[in-house]
Amino acid sequence: MNAQTQVKSPALNSAQQHPKTSLAALWKPALRQAFVKLDPRQLLRSPVMLVVELTAVVTTMLCFIPNPQVSTGLAVQIALWLWFTVLFANFAEALAEGRGKARADSLKAGSQGLNARRKNGQQFETVAASSLRRGNIVLVEAGELIPGDGEVVEGIAAVNEAAITGESAPVIRESGGDRSAVTGNTRVVSDWLLVQITANPGESTMDRMIALVEGAKRQKTPNEVALDILLIGLSLVFLLVVATLQPFARYSGGDLPLVYLVALLVTLIPTTIGGLLSAIGIAGMDRLVRLNVIAKSGRAVEAAGDVHVLLLDKTGTITFGNRRCSALYKAPGVSGKLLSDAALLASLADDTAEGKSIVEYLRGLSTLVEPEPSAIKSIAFSAETRLSGADYNGHSYRKGAVDAVLLYLDIQRS
């Protein structure tokens, strides 16, 4: 069986597929947030823009104080440009955050309304997944989503972790050893697990990813922190430079209007970089999400900008979420009809993505009339046996991992 691959196109994530993240849907909320962000407490995260807002306030006050050296129209124009600068920076940041929050809402949709069976003594009670706390034990069976990050305390099962890791093939999770950790919002493909929750609501892997995409609680990367320090240093230097101009001017017998000094200060300090720095970081995270890639840290986004060649060790990262059957290859002496009939019978009871794809592929090729469920003895796929199959008309049909089939046939692998 071959894996049918398809590279996901960025066009699938355009504004038509995601109308809530289009500019037309986001600009009004972002405009409102631009005025909300004028609160100096919020601008403390961007000291440069805080300086611009303070100068805008001073210039606005000077508009109402007559000055023969500066016309009122010019003072009003300077004040308007300063307010526009602050509002534009706030609007860019709010627009990036709004797009990120819309993407985060789509990630949250997968876990909204999710229920879990929590162990209560010897019984299990159905509760909302959001009510689970660290230490709770839940039962998860085949076809169900794991409600939160945890450790397997009992059972063995195949888990589809494609939503988190991009790996198309299910992985085996069992109690004990280094294969006991499970992640919330991944699906159990076969069997069952008893999982002890290890993360409270808001602390899971998915919650941390959502917080990064939203950008509101995003931690600054080391480069952003270093750049902030540089911008603050430059602003202080230019503030000292502008502050010394008035004494020099008066010493020379002249006078510089305060409005001009304020405008000069805003012109000299790195306003553009300071205003758009946070928006750039959030936009970088959102750009990856539009390509179906979720970064776990801002540092990873920065590192992605320096990548020129990407080597992948598995096809599952850039293919369909699940492997799909595309062809059958028969061994010498085996007819194509025998192979297709046996593969179909062996896969009817296999609820994994591979088993379903084999049945889907062969129903269009095999001439076998599928028997009634009561006429066959189905053997469902199990993570423990790694086999599936059926007993029909005195014949046994099995499909699974090579070593599992050899063990079933009691043949030693050479």
Backbone torsions as a table, in degrees:
resi	resn	phi	psi	omega
1	MET	NA	128.9	178.8
2	ASN	-97.1	156.6	175.9
3	ALA	-92.3	121.9	178.5
4	GLN	-84.6	122.6	-173.2
5	THR	-110.9	155.1	175.0
6	GLN	-154.5	124.0	177.3
7	VAL	-76.9	129.6	-178.2
8	LYS	-72.3	133.4	-178.2
9	SER	-91.2	138.1	175.9
10	PRO	-60.8	-21.9	-179.5
11	ALA	-63.4	-23.2	179.5
12	LEU	-66.9	-14.5	-177.3
13	ASN	-111.9	27.5	-179.7
14	SER	-73.1	178.2	-178.7
15	ALA	-65.1	-23.6	178.3
16	GLN	-69.0	-38.1	178.1
17	GLN	-77.3	-26.4	-178.0
18	HIS	-128.1	74.1	-176.9
19	PRO	-61.8	-28.5	-178.5
20	LYS	-69.4	-17.1	-179.0
21	THR	-103.1	7.4	179.1
22	SER	-77.0	159.2	-177.7
23	LEU	-62.9	-37.6	-178.3
24	ALA	-62.0	-32.3	-178.1
25	ALA	-86.7	-15.8	-172.5
26	LEU	-107.8	-18.8	-170.2
27	TRP	-69.5	-33.6	179.5
28	LYS	-67.2	-50.1	175.4
29	PRO	-60.7	-36.1	179.7
30	ALA	-66.5	-35.8	178.6
31	LEU	-65.7	-40.4	176.5
32	ARG	-64.1	-42.5	179.5
33	GLN	-65.3	-28.8	179.0
34	ALA	-61.3	-36.1	177.1
35	PHE	-78.3	-35.1	177.5
36	VAL	-62.6	-36.8	-177.3
37	LYS	-74.7	-0.1	174.4
38	LEU	-71.1	-11.2	175.7
39	ASP	-57.3	121.2	-178.3
40	PRO	-56.2	-27.8	179.3
41	ARG	-65.8	-32.0	177.1
42	GLN	-79.3	-30.9	-179.3
43	LEU	-77.6	-5.9	176.8
44	LEU	-61.0	-25.2	178.1
45	ARG	-69.6	-19.0	179.1
46	SER	-129.2	85.1	-175.2
47	PRO	-56.6	-34.3	-178.7
48	VAL	-62.8	-45.5	-179.7
49	MET	-70.3	-27.1	174.6
50	LEU	-64.7	-39.7	176.8
51	VAL	-63.3	-42.6	179.8
52	VAL	-62.9	-40.7	179.3
53	GLU	-65.5	-41.2	179.0
54	LEU	-63.6	-40.0	177.4
55	THR	-67.6	-33.1	177.0
56	ALA	-65.8	-39.2	177.6
57	VAL	-64.0	-44.5	-179.8
58	VAL	-63.0	-43.5	-179.0
59	THR	-65.1	-38.4	178.1
60	THR	-62.6	-39.7	177.7
61	MET	-67.0	-37.0	179.9
62	LEU	-68.0	-21.1	178.3
63	CYS	-63.8	-25.9	-178.2
64	PHE	-95.1	2.2	177.8
65	ILE	-109.4	111.6	-177.9
66	PRO	-59.5	136.7	178.6
67	ASN	-141.5	115.3	-177.5
68	PRO	-63.1	-20.6	-178.2
69	GLN	-81.9	-20.7	-177.1
70	VAL	-129.6	125.2	177.8
71	SER	-70.0	150.3	-179.6
72	THR	-62.6	-36.6	179.1
73	GLY	-61.6	-40.9	179.4
74	LEU	-68.0	-40.8	178.7
75	ALA	-63.2	-41.2	178.3
76	VAL	-64.1	-40.4	179.9
77	GLN	-63.2	-42.7	178.6
78	ILE	-64.2	-42.1	179.2
79	ALA	-62.7	-41.5	179.1
80	LEU	-63.8	-40.6	179.1
81	TRP	-65.2	-37.5	179.2
82	LEU	-67.0	-43.9	178.1
83	TRP	-65.3	-37.2	177.7
84	PHE	-63.4	-38.1	179.3
85	THR	-62.0	-46.2	-180.0
86	VAL	-65.0	-45.2	-178.2
87	LEU	-65.8	-37.0	179.5
88	PHE	-65.6	-41.6	178.1
89	ALA	-64.2	-42.3	177.8
90	ASN	-65.2	-38.1	-179.9
91	PHE	-65.5	-41.2	179.5
92	ALA	-63.6	-42.1	178.9
93	GLU	-67.7	-42.1	-179.9
94	ALA	-66.0	-35.4	179.0
95	LEU	-66.9	-42.5	177.6
96	ALA	-65.0	-41.8	178.4
97	GLU	-65.9	-38.8	179.8
98	GLY	-64.7	-40.1	177.4
99	ARG	-66.1	-40.5	178.4
100	GLY	-65.0	-39.6	179.5
101	LYS	-67.0	-35.6	177.3
102	ALA	-65.1	-40.4	176.1
103	ARG	-65.2	-39.8	-179.3
104	ALA	-64.6	-35.3	177.9
105	ASP	-61.8	-36.5	178.4
106	SER	-67.8	-32.3	176.0
107	LEU	-71.6	-36.9	179.8
108	LYS	-68.6	-27.2	-175.6
109	ALA	-59.7	-29.0	-178.7
110	GLY	-69.2	-23.1	-178.1
111	SER	-108.7	-4.7	179.0
112	GLN	-70.2	134.8	-179.7
113	GLY	77.1	7.5	-179.2
114	LEU	-75.4	131.3	178.0
115	ASN	-106.4	161.0	179.5
116	ALA	-139.3	152.2	176.0
117	ARG	-101.0	99.7	-175.9
118	ARG	-89.8	137.6	-179.6
119	LYS	-74.9	127.5	178.5
120	ASN	-131.3	93.3	-173.8
121	GLY	72.8	-120.2	177.1
122	GLN	-100.9	1.5	-178.2
123	GLN	-113.7	168.0	176.3
124	PHE	-121.0	131.9	179.3
125	GLU	-115.2	143.5	-179.7
126	THR	-85.6	122.5	-179.9
127	VAL	-134.2	165.3	175.4
128	ALA	-70.6	140.5	-178.9
129	ALA	-61.2	-29.8	-179.8
130	SER	-69.0	-14.3	-179.2
131	SER	-91.9	-3.4	-179.1
132	LEU	-71.0	144.7	178.5
133	ARG	-127.0	163.8	179.3
134	ARG	-56.9	131.2	-179.4
135	GLY	102.0	-19.6	177.0
136	ASN	-65.8	148.3	178.1
137	ILE	-114.8	129.8	-177.4
138	VAL	-125.9	153.9	176.6
139	LEU	-104.0	128.2	179.5
140	VAL	-126.4	125.7	-178.9
141	GLU	-111.3	173.8	-176.2
142	ALA	-55.5	134.5	179.5
143	GLY	89.4	-6.0	-177.6
144	GLU	-102.4	154.6	176.3
145	LEU	-85.4	139.6	174.6
146	ILE	-72.6	124.2	-170.3
147	PRO	-73.8	-13.9	-179.3
148	GLY	-171.6	167.9	177.6
149	ASP	-62.5	141.5	-179.4
150	GLY	-171.9	-172.8	178.5
151	GLU	-121.7	137.2	178.3
152	VAL	-75.0	123.9	179.4
153	VAL	-104.8	-16.7	178.3
154	GLU	-161.1	143.4	176.8
155	GLY	99.4	169.4	177.1
156	ILE	-144.4	135.5	-176.0
157	ALA	-157.4	160.5	172.4
158	ALA	-91.2	131.6	-175.8
159	VAL	-122.1	130.3	176.9
160	ASN	-88.3	109.1	-177.5
161	GLU	-107.0	22.8	-176.8
162	ALA	-60.7	-32.3	-178.5
163	ALA	-64.6	-25.5	-177.1
164	ILE	-104.1	-47.1	-173.0
165	THR	-99.6	-19.1	-175.4
166	GLY	82.9	-3.1	179.9
167	GLU	-76.5	124.6	-174.7
168	SER	-75.2	-31.8	-176.5
169	ALA	-83.4	133.5	176.0
170	PRO	-61.2	149.8	179.4
171	VAL	-112.1	153.1	-179.7
172	ILE	-86.0	129.5	175.9
173	ARG	-123.3	132.0	-177.8
174	GLU	-148.3	164.2	-178.2
175	SER	-73.8	144.6	180.0
176	GLY	80.8	156.8	177.1
177	GLY	76.1	-162.9	-176.0
178	ASP	-98.2	12.0	179.2
179	ARG	-117.7	30.9	-176.3
180	SER	-101.4	-13.7	-177.4
181	ALA	-80.0	135.4	176.7
182	VAL	-127.0	156.0	-176.9
183	THR	-114.0	141.7	178.7
184	GLY	-61.5	151.8	179.2
185	ASN	69.4	15.5	169.9
186	THR	-100.1	154.4	-170.1
187	ARG	-106.7	134.3	174.1
188	VAL	-78.9	123.2	-175.8
189	VAL	-87.9	-37.5	-177.5
190	SER	-144.1	160.5	174.2
191	ASP	62.7	-148.8	-176.9
192	TRP	-150.0	161.4	179.7
193	LEU	-140.5	144.3	165.1
194	LEU	-102.2	118.7	-173.1
195	VAL	-116.8	130.8	173.6
196	GLN	-95.6	119.2	-176.6
197	ILE	-67.1	133.6	-178.3
198	THR	-116.2	1.6	-178.7
199	ALA	-137.0	133.8	175.6
200	ASN	-74.7	163.1	177.2
201	PRO	-55.4	133.9	-178.2
202	GLY	92.1	-6.7	-177.5
203	GLU	-115.2	1.4	-176.7
204	SER	-76.2	170.9	179.0
205	THR	-59.7	-45.4	179.5
206	MET	-64.3	-39.2	178.9
207	ASP	-63.2	-39.7	178.7
208	ARG	-66.9	-38.1	177.1
209	MET	-64.0	-42.5	179.9
210	ILE	-63.1	-40.7	179.0
211	ALA	-62.5	-37.2	178.2
212	LEU	-66.5	-42.3	-178.6
213	VAL	-67.4	-39.7	179.1
214	GLU	-62.5	-37.8	176.6
215	GLY	85.4	-19.8	-176.6
216	ALA	-65.6	-36.0	-178.8
217	LYS	-108.3	19.3	-177.0
218	ARG	-70.8	130.0	175.8
219	GLN	-78.7	142.7	179.8
220	LYS	-70.9	143.2	177.6
221	THR	-77.4	163.0	177.9
222	PRO	-55.9	-37.2	178.6
223	ASN	-66.2	-38.7	178.2
224	GLU	-66.8	-40.2	178.2
225	VAL	-62.7	-44.2	179.4
226	ALA	-63.9	-40.5	179.7
227	LEU	-68.3	-36.1	176.1
228	ASP	-60.7	-43.8	178.9
229	ILE	-61.9	-41.3	179.0
230	LEU	-64.0	-43.1	-179.2
231	LEU	-65.1	-40.1	178.0
232	ILE	-64.2	-42.1	178.4
233	GLY	-61.6	-44.7	178.6
234	LEU	-64.7	-38.5	179.7
235	SER	-64.0	-40.8	178.0
236	LEU	-64.7	-40.2	179.2
237	VAL	-62.1	-47.5	-179.0
238	PHE	-69.8	-29.4	175.8
239	LEU	-64.5	-42.3	176.4
240	LEU	-64.6	-39.0	179.8
241	VAL	-62.6	-47.5	-178.1
242	VAL	-67.7	-36.5	-179.2
243	ALA	-65.0	-27.5	-179.0
244	THR	-85.8	-9.9	-178.1
245	LEU	-68.2	-40.1	-178.0
246	GLN	-64.1	-46.6	176.8
247	PRO	-59.8	-39.9	178.1
248	PHE	-65.0	-39.7	-179.9
249	ALA	-64.9	-42.6	-180.0
250	ARG	-69.9	-33.2	176.9
251	TYR	-63.6	-32.4	180.0
252	SER	-87.5	3.7	178.0
253	GLY	89.4	10.9	179.9
254	GLY	-112.6	-173.4	179.7
255	ASP	-152.7	135.3	-180.0
256	LEU	-110.5	122.7	178.0
257	PRO	-60.6	144.5	-178.2
258	LEU	-63.7	-31.7	179.3
259	VAL	-60.9	-42.8	179.2
260	TYR	-65.3	-39.5	180.0
261	LEU	-64.7	-41.1	178.6
262	VAL	-63.2	-44.0	179.3
263	ALA	-63.6	-38.7	178.6
264	LEU	-65.0	-40.7	179.7
265	LEU	-60.7	-46.0	-179.4
266	VAL	-66.0	-32.8	178.5
267	THR	-69.1	-35.7	-175.7
268	LEU	-79.8	-41.6	-175.8
269	ILE	-69.7	152.8	-176.9
270	PRO	-74.0	71.2	-174.6
271	THR	-66.0	-44.1	-174.9
272	THR	-62.8	-46.9	-179.2
273	ILE	-64.4	-44.2	-179.6
274	GLY	-64.2	-36.5	-177.4
275	GLY	-73.9	-31.6	-174.6
276	LEU	-104.6	0.1	-175.4
277	LEU	-61.2	-49.8	-178.8
278	SER	-67.3	-36.6	179.6
279	ALA	-65.0	-35.6	179.0
280	ILE	-64.9	-42.4	-179.9
281	GLY	-63.4	-43.8	179.9
282	ILE	-68.6	-40.3	-179.6
283	ALA	-63.9	-34.4	177.8
284	GLY	-64.2	-40.7	176.7
285	MET	-64.1	-41.8	-178.7
286	ASP	-67.3	-35.3	-179.7
287	ARG	-63.4	-38.3	176.4
288	LEU	-66.3	-40.1	-179.5
289	VAL	-63.2	-37.0	178.1
290	ARG	-63.2	-22.0	177.1
291	LEU	-97.9	18.0	178.9
292	ASN	63.6	31.8	176.8
293	VAL	-121.7	128.6	178.5
294	ILE	-109.9	118.4	178.2
295	ALA	-86.5	141.5	-178.1
296	LYS	-90.6	-5.9	179.1
297	SER	-159.1	156.7	175.7
298	GLY	-66.1	-29.1	178.1
299	ARG	-63.7	-34.0	178.2
300	ALA	-66.3	-35.4	178.0
301	VAL	-65.6	-42.5	178.0
302	GLU	-62.9	-41.4	179.7
303	ALA	-65.1	-33.1	-179.4
304	ALA	-63.3	-27.2	178.8
305	GLY	-68.2	-19.6	179.9
306	ASP	-99.1	3.5	-177.9
307	VAL	-85.1	127.6	176.6
308	HIS	-111.0	-31.3	179.8
309	VAL	-130.0	132.9	-179.9
310	LEU	-118.4	121.0	177.6
311	LEU	-107.3	127.2	-178.3
312	LEU	-110.8	136.1	-178.7
313	ASP	-93.3	2.6	-179.7
314	LYS	-154.0	151.3	179.9
315	THR	-81.0	-19.4	-175.7
316	GLY	-61.3	-20.7	-177.7
317	THR	-70.9	-27.9	-174.8
318	ILE	-124.0	19.4	-177.1
319	THR	-117.6	-169.0	170.6
320	PHE	-57.2	155.5	179.7
321	GLY	-60.9	-27.6	-179.2
322	ASN	-125.8	147.7	176.4
323	ARG	-68.5	146.8	-176.2
324	ARG	-130.7	143.7	179.3
325	CYS	-76.6	132.1	179.1
326	SER	-125.4	-16.9	-179.5
327	ALA	-163.8	157.8	173.7
328	LEU	-120.1	139.1	179.4
329	TYR	-121.3	121.2	-175.2
330	LYS	-91.7	148.5	176.0
331	ALA	-78.6	161.0	178.3
332	PRO	-57.6	134.3	178.8
333	GLY	85.8	1.3	179.9
334	VAL	-109.5	128.0	179.9
335	SER	-77.6	155.5	179.0
336	GLY	-63.6	-36.5	180.0
337	LYS	-67.0	-42.2	178.8
338	LEU	-62.7	-42.5	180.0
339	LEU	-63.4	-47.6	-177.8
340	SER	-66.6	-40.1	178.9
341	ASP	-65.1	-42.8	-179.2
342	ALA	-66.9	-41.2	179.9
343	ALA	-65.6	-38.2	179.1
344	LEU	-66.3	-46.4	179.9
345	LEU	-64.2	-37.9	-178.3
346	ALA	-72.7	-15.4	-175.5
347	SER	-107.3	-7.1	-176.7
348	LEU	-60.8	-34.0	-178.1
349	ALA	-97.1	7.4	-178.6
350	ASP	-92.8	109.1	-178.1
351	ASP	-88.1	2.6	177.7
352	THR	-73.2	166.1	-179.9
353	ALA	-60.9	-37.1	179.6
354	GLU	-65.4	-45.7	-179.8
355	GLY	-62.2	-43.1	179.9
356	LYS	-64.9	-38.3	-179.7
357	SER	-68.3	-34.2	177.5
358	ILE	-65.7	-44.9	178.8
359	VAL	-62.4	-44.1	179.7
360	GLU	-61.5	-41.0	-178.4
361	TYR	-69.2	-41.9	-172.6
362	LEU	-82.1	-21.3	179.4
363	ARG	-63.0	-23.8	177.1
364	GLY	-90.0	-9.3	-177.1
365	LEU	-114.0	-39.7	-174.7
366	SER	-76.2	140.6	176.9
367	THR	-91.4	2.0	-178.4
368	LEU	-68.1	131.8	172.9
369	VAL	-83.1	115.9	-175.0
370	GLU	-62.8	128.7	-178.7
371	PRO	-72.2	160.4	175.6
372	GLU	-64.8	146.1	-179.9
373	PRO	-54.9	-31.1	-178.9
374	SER	-74.2	-15.9	-177.0
375	ALA	-88.8	-8.6	-178.4
376	ILE	-126.5	155.5	173.6
377	LYS	-103.0	106.0	-175.0
378	SER	-84.3	139.7	174.4
379	ILE	-116.3	104.6	-178.1
380	ALA	-70.2	153.2	178.1
381	PHE	-64.7	139.5	179.0
382	SER	-132.3	140.2	178.0
383	ALA	-67.5	-23.5	-179.3
384	GLU	-78.9	-45.2	-179.6
385	THR	-87.8	-25.9	-175.9
386	ARG	55.7	37.5	179.4
387	LEU	-135.0	151.6	167.9
388	SER	-141.4	162.9	-179.6
389	GLY	168.6	-162.1	-178.7
390	ALA	-159.7	151.6	171.7
391	ASP	-108.6	121.2	-173.8
392	TYR	-147.8	129.6	178.4
393	ASN	54.0	39.7	177.4
394	GLY	78.5	6.8	179.8
395	HIS	-118.5	148.1	178.3
396	SER	-108.5	130.5	179.0
397	TYR	-119.8	124.4	-178.6
398	ARG	-131.8	147.5	177.7
399	LYS	-142.8	139.8	178.6
400	GLY	170.0	-163.1	178.9
401	ALA	-63.7	150.8	-175.6
402	VAL	-57.8	-50.1	-177.5
403	ASP	-67.2	-30.1	177.8
404	ALA	-69.6	-39.0	178.1
405	VAL	-67.9	-41.8	178.3
406	LEU	-63.1	-38.8	177.7
407	LEU	-65.3	-39.0	177.9
408	TYR	-63.4	-37.3	179.9
409	LEU	-85.2	-1.7	-178.8
410	ASP	57.7	45.8	178.1
411	ILE	-115.6	131.5	178.2
412	GLN	-77.7	130.8	-179.7
413	ARG	-79.4	130.0	-178.1
414	SER	-83.2	NA	NA
